[in-house]
Amino acid sequence: MKKGIIRFPTQHDTTILGARLKKAREDKGLYQYEVAAIIKKLPKDISLYEAGTHVPSATPMEKLAVLYEVDINYFLDAIGWEYKNGKYERQELPYKLPLQPCVCPECGAKQRHCYNCGAQLPGW
């Protein structure tokens, strides 16, 4: 892994993870309560994962990947983690973040990706 800054999940990342979890569940034709019973969690936990407000720990994430028959890194990549050589590792950004937040030229938002218009911000 290249040296850089440790990447922590943002709200945008957890929203992407939730969307991936929901799509994988729907592709298997399962309801949230069925998934909850299989992986021994509460139905509200599955709902919170899919809404992007909670991130499942390693064990439920592994169970979900097996149940949905997808590579666990499909889920982990959304939140800046990866499963490699039998362990979980945080991904590192291969570059240094600017000291000042970048401003979206379209709408003036100050994030890496503009949530309003979706533009890639300069300098990130």
Secondary structure, 3 states (H helix, E strand, C coil): CCCCEECCCCHHHHHHHHHHHHHHHHHCCCCHHHHHHHHCCCHHHHHHHHHCCCCCCHHHHHHHHHHHCCCHHHHHHHHCEEEECCEEEECEECCCCCCCCCCCCCCCCCCCECCCCCCECCCC
